[in-house]
Amino acid sequence: MSLSTAPASAVVGAPYIGDGRSNNARAVWCVQHLVNDYRRRAGSPAIAEDSVWGKQTRSAVYDFQANTDNTGSPDGVVGPLTGRGLLNYDATDTYAGHGSCFGYLPTPSGY
């Protein structure tokens, strides 16, 4: 999936991403793309960036939460702490930080 390179504006209260949630396809793609930054550094194979929330994505998010700081308790759901962790993990990724994935992931107030 190709994402627009136009600047993203913050979405106050972006919804959590995970099982049983009405997941936005772009938000799921962002999670998959950003968690792959972590997986590459950890020496793990990348997961598919197919915009579909499933077992593989949930497991990758859980692994990210279990092995990085300040992401909350591992539960496989992307809430504000995990969203911030994914956005901050690799500053060289143009989708991260305040890049084009910023508006799709939940983040703490004031991020």
C-alpha positions as CSV (number, residue, x, y, z in Angstrom):
1,M,0.0,0.0,0.0
2,S,1.4,3.4,-0.9
3,L,0.7,6.2,1.5
4,S,0.5,9.9,0.6
5,T,3.6,11.9,1.3
6,A,1.5,15.0,2.2
7,P,2.1,16.2,5.8
8,A,-0.2,14.4,8.2
9,S,-2.1,16.4,10.9
10,A,-2.6,14.9,14.3
11,V,-5.8,13.1,14.9
12,V,-6.8,13.8,18.5
13,G,-7.9,10.5,20.0
14,A,-7.0,8.2,17.1
15,P,-8.6,4.9,17.9
16,Y,-6.8,1.9,19.3
17,I,-5.7,-0.7,16.8
18,G,-6.2,-4.4,17.4
19,D,-8.5,-7.4,17.7
20,G,-12.2,-6.5,17.9
21,R,-11.6,-2.9,16.8
22,S,-12.8,-1.2,13.7
23,N,-9.3,-1.0,12.3
24,N,-8.5,1.6,9.6
25,A,-6.5,0.0,6.8
26,R,-3.9,2.9,6.7
27,A,-3.5,2.7,10.5
28,V,-2.8,-1.1,10.3
29,W,-0.3,-0.5,7.4
30,C,1.5,2.1,9.6
31,V,1.6,-0.4,12.5
32,Q,3.0,-3.1,10.2
33,H,5.5,-0.8,8.6
34,L,6.8,0.7,11.9
35,V,6.9,-2.6,13.7
36,N,9.1,-3.9,10.9
37,D,11.7,-1.3,11.8
38,Y,11.9,-3.0,15.2
39,R,11.9,-6.5,13.7
40,R,14.8,-5.7,11.3
41,R,16.9,-4.4,14.2
42,A,15.9,-7.5,16.3
43,G,17.0,-9.8,13.5
44,S,13.4,-11.1,13.0
45,P,11.8,-11.4,9.6
46,A,9.5,-8.6,8.5
47,I,5.8,-9.2,8.6
48,A,3.5,-8.5,5.6
49,E,2.6,-4.8,5.1
50,D,-0.9,-5.7,3.7
51,S,-3.1,-3.4,5.8
52,V,-4.9,-6.4,7.3
53,W,-4.9,-6.8,11.1
54,G,-4.4,-10.5,11.9
55,K,-2.5,-13.0,14.0
56,Q,0.9,-12.1,12.6
57,T,0.5,-8.3,13.2
58,R,-0.9,-8.9,16.7
59,S,2.0,-11.1,17.5
60,A,4.6,-8.6,16.2
61,V,3.0,-5.8,18.2
62,Y,3.1,-8.0,21.3
63,D,6.7,-8.8,20.7
64,F,7.5,-5.1,20.3
65,Q,5.7,-4.3,23.5
66,A,7.4,-7.1,25.4
67,N,10.9,-6.0,24.3
68,T,10.9,-2.2,24.2
69,D,10.5,0.4,27.0
70,N,7.5,2.6,27.7
71,T,4.9,0.8,25.6
72,G,2.7,-0.4,28.4
73,S,1.9,-4.0,29.3
74,P,2.2,-6.4,26.3
75,D,-1.3,-7.1,25.0
76,G,-1.0,-6.9,21.2
77,V,-3.1,-3.8,21.0
78,V,-1.8,-0.5,19.8
79,G,-2.9,2.1,22.3
80,P,-1.3,5.5,23.0
81,L,1.9,4.2,24.6
82,T,2.5,1.6,21.9
83,G,1.6,4.1,19.2
84,R,4.2,6.6,20.6
85,G,6.8,3.8,20.9
86,L,6.3,2.8,17.3
87,L,6.5,6.4,16.0
88,N,9.7,7.0,18.0
89,Y,11.5,3.7,17.4
90,D,13.3,4.6,14.2
91,A,13.9,8.3,13.6
92,T,15.3,7.6,10.1
93,D,11.9,6.2,8.9
94,T,10.1,9.0,7.1
95,Y,6.7,7.5,8.2
96,A,7.6,7.7,11.9
97,G,7.8,10.6,14.3
98,H,5.5,13.3,13.0
99,G,5.6,11.8,9.5
100,S,2.7,10.5,7.5
101,C,1.8,7.7,10.0
102,F,1.5,10.2,12.9
103,G,-2.2,10.9,12.4
104,Y,-3.2,7.2,12.2
105,L,-1.7,5.9,15.5
106,P,-3.0,6.7,19.0
107,T,-0.6,8.7,21.0
108,P,-0.6,10.3,24.5
109,S,-2.0,13.8,24.8
110,G,0.7,16.4,24.1
111,Y,2.8,14.1,21.9
